[in-house]
């Protein structure tokens, strides 16, 4: 098994390649092991995917339970793992800094902090305060005895604020505050992504798999994207298949969905080979 220091260095090196890499998002031990078995080089957790697996909405899982969850994902494989740490589980920079410390103690080598307040009436932190939060996270990450890759997220687009200039301004400010990777989930076009990448001198993560977004890994690499994540998309693909099967049984009394299953033998083999 690799040490945390070795995994931290390997994870950082993935962002320095000429082309983009995919960092898929498992939501439990089983999916983490399956993705590792398939040869992916790093994993990222999904707060929404995990919440859905508990029968909860996103942003309703407390920090203690989330840290326990990411520790399970870390223990499931020998891959570097970065975590969706939501908004750091608190408004103040001190809480964000403590979240980074807890994340590191759980075995993570990366994590993201977003600028969403989780409040519907005021969903995005004022820029100065958002920068203070990223700075606190970055200072804590730099104090660790291994490379911890901090991702700062600008959440404008997920809350209906399709202001590309403000989004870029925020990402530039987070870069100056010490973020290693920048991320604006919800960008949907090649032009938007290109504008963000060209405005920054740090690696950019892009969210793919959303409805209507069909850029390929090769196209994203050509733009200059360094990392591609899926967020809750894989978990929703799985839940979509589950619901389609359940509705077929309920509405038609048929079971044709069984034709699309992975075999018991193949799953058993993959789980047997995944550690």
C-alpha positions as CSV (number, residue, x, y, z in Angstrom):
1,X,0.0,0.0,0.0
2,X,1.3,3.5,-0.8
3,X,1.8,6.0,1.9
4,X,-0.3,9.2,2.0
5,X,2.8,11.1,1.0
6,X,3.2,8.9,-2.1
7,X,-0.4,9.2,-3.0
8,X,-0.4,13.0,-2.5
9,X,2.6,13.3,-4.9
10,X,1.0,11.0,-7.5
11,X,-2.3,12.9,-7.4
12,X,-0.5,16.2,-7.9
13,X,1.4,14.8,-10.8
14,X,-1.8,13.8,-12.6
15,X,-2.6,17.5,-12.9
16,X,0.7,18.2,-14.6
17,X,0.2,16.0,-17.6
18,X,-0.4,17.5,-21.1
19,X,-3.8,15.9,-21.3
20,X,-6.8,15.7,-19.0
21,X,-7.5,12.8,-16.7
22,X,-10.9,11.5,-15.5
23,X,-11.5,11.4,-11.8
24,X,-14.7,9.4,-11.3
25,X,-16.9,9.7,-8.2
26,X,-17.9,6.6,-6.3
27,X,-20.5,6.8,-3.5
28,X,-19.6,3.7,-1.5
29,X,-17.0,1.1,-0.9
30,X,-18.3,-1.2,-3.7
31,X,-18.3,1.5,-6.4
32,X,-14.8,2.7,-5.3
33,X,-13.4,-0.8,-5.7
34,X,-15.1,-1.3,-9.1
35,X,-13.6,2.0,-10.4
36,X,-10.2,1.0,-9.1
37,X,-10.6,-2.4,-10.8
38,X,-11.3,-0.6,-14.1
39,X,-8.0,1.2,-14.0
40,X,-8.8,4.7,-13.0
41,X,-5.9,6.5,-11.4
42,X,-7.7,8.5,-8.7
43,X,-11.1,8.9,-7.2
44,X,-13.2,11.7,-5.9
45,X,-16.2,11.4,-3.5
46,X,-19.6,12.9,-4.2
47,X,-21.5,14.5,-1.4
48,X,-24.8,14.3,-3.3
49,X,-24.2,10.6,-4.3
50,X,-23.5,9.7,-0.8
51,X,-26.5,11.6,0.5
52,X,-28.7,9.9,-2.0
53,X,-27.5,6.5,-0.8
54,X,-28.6,7.4,2.7
55,X,-32.0,8.6,1.4
56,X,-31.2,12.2,2.0
57,X,-30.8,15.4,0.0
58,X,-27.4,16.9,-0.7
59,X,-25.9,19.2,2.0
60,X,-27.8,17.4,4.8
61,X,-25.0,15.0,5.8
62,X,-23.0,16.4,8.8
63,X,-19.3,16.7,8.8
64,X,-18.6,13.8,11.2
65,X,-20.6,11.3,9.0
66,X,-19.0,12.7,5.9
67,X,-15.5,12.3,7.2
68,X,-16.3,8.7,8.2
69,X,-17.6,8.1,4.7
70,X,-14.5,9.5,3.0
71,X,-12.3,7.4,5.3
72,X,-14.2,4.3,4.1
73,X,-13.5,5.3,0.5
74,X,-9.8,5.8,1.2
75,X,-9.6,2.4,2.8
76,X,-11.3,0.7,-0.1
77,X,-8.4,1.2,-2.6
78,X,-4.8,2.2,-2.9
79,X,-5.7,5.1,-5.2
80,X,-5.4,8.8,-4.3
81,X,-8.7,10.1,-3.1
82,X,-10.0,13.7,-3.2
83,X,-13.2,14.6,-1.4
84,X,-16.2,16.8,-2.0
85,X,-16.1,18.7,1.3
86,X,-19.1,20.9,0.3
87,X,-18.6,24.4,1.8
88,X,-16.3,23.1,4.5
89,X,-19.4,22.5,6.8
90,X,-19.4,26.0,8.2
91,X,-19.4,29.7,7.3
92,X,-16.2,30.8,9.1
93,X,-12.7,30.2,7.9
94,X,-11.7,28.5,11.1
95,X,-14.3,25.8,10.5
96,X,-13.1,25.3,6.9
97,X,-9.5,25.0,8.1
98,X,-10.6,22.3,10.6
99,X,-12.4,20.4,7.9
100,X,-9.2,20.3,5.9
101,X,-7.3,18.9,8.9
102,X,-10.0,16.3,9.5
103,X,-10.0,15.4,5.8
104,X,-6.2,14.9,5.8
105,X,-6.5,12.7,9.0
106,X,-9.0,10.5,7.1
107,X,-6.4,9.7,4.5
108,X,-7.4,12.1,1.8
109,X,-4.8,13.8,-0.5
110,X,-7.2,16.4,-1.9
111,X,-10.5,18.1,-1.3
112,X,-12.7,20.8,-2.6
113,X,-14.2,23.8,-0.8
114,X,-17.1,25.6,-2.5
115,X,-18.4,29.2,-2.1
116,X,-22.0,28.2,-1.6
117,X,-23.7,29.1,1.6
118,X,-26.4,26.4,1.2
119,X,-28.9,29.2,2.0
120,X,-31.6,29.6,-0.7
121,X,-32.1,33.4,0.0
122,X,-28.3,34.1,-0.2
123,X,-26.7,31.1,-1.9
124,X,-23.2,32.5,-2.7
125,X,-20.7,34.0,-0.2
126,X,-19.6,37.5,-0.7
127,X,-16.3,37.4,-2.5
128,X,-14.0,38.8,0.2
129,X,-15.4,36.3,2.7
130,X,-15.2,33.4,0.2
131,X,-11.5,34.3,-0.4
132,X,-10.8,34.2,3.4
133,X,-12.3,30.8,3.5
134,X,-10.1,29.5,0.7
135,X,-7.0,31.1,2.2
136,X,-7.7,29.4,5.5
137,X,-8.1,26.0,3.7
138,X,-4.9,26.6,1.7
139,X,-2.8,27.6,4.7
140,X,-3.9,24.4,6.5
141,X,-3.2,22.3,3.4
142,X,0.3,23.8,3.1
143,X,1.0,22.9,6.8
144,X,0.5,19.2,6.2
145,X,3.4,16.8,5.9
146,X,2.4,15.7,2.4
147,X,1.0,17.3,-0.8
148,X,-2.7,18.0,-0.3
149,X,-4.3,19.3,-3.5
150,X,-6.9,22.0,-2.6
151,X,-9.7,22.7,-5.1
152,X,-11.7,25.9,-4.9
153,X,-15.2,25.9,-6.4
154,X,-17.2,28.8,-7.8
155,X,-20.8,27.7,-7.6
156,X,-22.5,30.5,-9.5
157,X,-23.8,28.4,-12.3
158,X,-25.4,25.8,-10.1
159,X,-27.5,28.5,-8.5
160,X,-28.7,30.2,-11.7
161,X,-26.1,32.9,-11.7
162,X,-24.7,32.5,-15.2
163,X,-22.3,35.3,-14.8
164,X,-19.1,34.2,-16.5
165,X,-17.1,37.3,-15.6
166,X,-17.9,37.0,-11.9
167,X,-17.2,33.3,-12.0
168,X,-13.8,33.9,-13.6
169,X,-13.1,36.8,-11.1
170,X,-13.9,34.5,-8.2
171,X,-11.7,31.7,-9.5
172,X,-8.8,34.1,-10.1
173,X,-9.2,35.3,-6.5
174,X,-9.2,31.8,-5.1
175,X,-6.1,31.0,-7.1
176,X,-4.3,34.0,-5.4
177,X,-5.6,32.7,-2.1
178,X,-3.7,29.5,-2.6
179,X,-6.0,27.0,-4.4
180,X,-4.2,24.4,-6.4
181,X,-7.1,23.5,-8.7
182,X,-10.0,25.7,-9.8
183,X,-13.5,24.4,-10.6
184,X,-16.8,26.0,-11.7
185,X,-19.4,23.3,-12.0
186,X,-22.2,23.9,-14.4
187,X,-20.2,25.3,-17.3
188,X,-21.9,23.8,-20.4
189,X,-20.2,25.1,-23.6
190,X,-16.8,24.8,-25.1
191,X,-16.6,28.6,-25.2
192,X,-17.3,29.0,-21.4
193,X,-14.8,26.3,-20.5
194,X,-12.2,27.9,-22.8
195,X,-12.7,31.3,-21.3
196,X,-12.2,29.9,-17.8
197,X,-9.1,27.8,-18.7
198,X,-7.4,30.7,-20.5
199,X,-8.0,33.1,-17.6
200,X,-6.1,30.9,-15.1
201,X,-2.6,29.6,-14.6
202,X,-3.6,26.6,-12.4
203,X,-5.2,23.3,-13.4
204,X,-9.0,23.5,-14.1
205,X,-11.5,20.7,-13.2
206,X,-14.6,20.5,-15.4
207,X,-17.8,18.6,-14.5
208,X,-19.0,16.3,-17.3
209,X,-22.0,14.0,-17.7
210,X,-24.7,16.6,-17.3
211,X,-27.6,16.6,-19.6
212,X,-26.8,18.2,-22.9
213,X,-23.0,18.5,-22.2
214,X,-21.3,16.3,-24.7
215,X,-17.6,17.3,-24.9
216,X,-15.1,14.4,-25.1
217,X,-12.0,14.0,-23.1
218,X,-9.9,14.7,-26.1
219,X,-11.8,18.0,-26.8
220,X,-11.4,19.0,-23.1
221,X,-7.7,18.2,-23.3
222,X,-7.3,20.4,-26.4
223,X,-8.9,23.3,-24.5
224,X,-6.4,22.9,-21.7
225,X,-8.6,21.2,-19.0
226,X,-6.5,19.1,-16.7
227,X,-9.2,17.1,-14.7
228,X,-12.7,15.9,-15.5
229,X,-15.1,14.8,-12.7
230,X,-18.6,13.4,-12.8
231,X,-20.0,14.6,-9.4
232,X,-23.2,12.7,-8.6
233,X,-23.8,11.6,-12.2
234,X,-22.6,8.0,-11.9
235,X,-24.8,7.6,-8.8
236,X,-27.8,9.0,-10.7
237,X,-27.1,6.7,-13.6
238,X,-27.3,3.8,-11.2
239,X,-30.4,5.1,-9.5
240,X,-32.0,5.8,-12.9
241,X,-31.5,2.1,-13.9
242,X,-33.0,1.0,-10.5
243,X,-36.1,3.2,-10.9
244,X,-36.7,2.1,-14.5
245,X,-36.6,-1.5,-13.4
246,X,-38.9,-0.9,-10.4
247,X,-41.4,1.0,-12.6
248,X,-41.3,-1.8,-15.2
249,X,-42.2,-4.3,-12.5
250,X,-44.9,-2.1,-11.0
251,X,-46.5,-0.9,-14.3
252,X,-46.0,-3.8,-16.6
253,X,-45.4,-6.8,-14.4
254,X,-42.4,-7.7,-16.7
255,X,-38.7,-8.2,-15.9
256,X,-36.8,-7.4,-19.1
257,X,-34.4,-5.1,-17.1
258,X,-32.6,-8.3,-16.1
259,X,-31.1,-8.5,-19.6
260,X,-28.9,-5.5,-18.8
261,X,-27.4,-6.6,-15.5
262,X,-23.8,-7.4,-14.9
263,X,-23.3,-11.1,-14.1
264,X,-23.0,-12.3,-10.5
265,X,-19.8,-14.1,-11.5
266,X,-18.2,-11.0,-13.1
267,X,-19.0,-8.8,-10.0
268,X,-17.6,-11.5,-7.7
269,X,-14.4,-11.6,-9.8
270,X,-14.0,-7.9,-9.9
271,X,-14.5,-7.5,-6.1
272,X,-12.1,-10.4,-5.5
273,X,-9.4,-8.6,-7.6
274,X,-10.0,-5.1,-6.4
275,X,-7.8,-4.9,-3.4
